[in-house]
Amino acid sequence: MAERARPQPARRKPAGTAPKAKPKATTTPKAKQKSTWRSGGAVRLAAASVVLVGLLFAFVYPTRTFLDQRSETNKARTQLQILQTENARLAREAKRLQGSAEIERRARQYGLVKPGERPFVIIPAPSTATTAAPAPAEASGSGP
């Protein structure tokens, strides 16, 4: 019969020798970390851009609206001041027109008189220089 092979006992390492380093893999952990950082950096940059755009919409649009409203408010205040001034002027004129002296003055402009008064009308004198009217054109006898 054939002899069976005996297992060989494990060799002992001589004392004082350091263990051998394992061979490195083709991708080092630093290389993996670097490529992960690059793709993670792109994601972070995109997220930061989205956040920035969101902040712009959140703050710039309301700010622009506020500034537009402030401008319109200033215009409205200016117009209100002008209208108040005009209203005060018209109120003074209305009060003046309610007075009896103003009513009498306006009535006399229209030729009205108070009861018991005699109206007189002064007619302007005719001017001494008269302009001659052009002589009427006579019909000529040279017709058909």
Secondary structure, DSSP 8 states (H G I E B T S, - for coil): --------------TT---------SS-HHHHHHHHHHHHHHHHHHHHHHHHHHHHHHHHHHHHHHHHHHHHHHHHHHHHHHHHHHHHHHHHHHHHHHSHHHHHHHHHHTT---TT-----------S------------S---
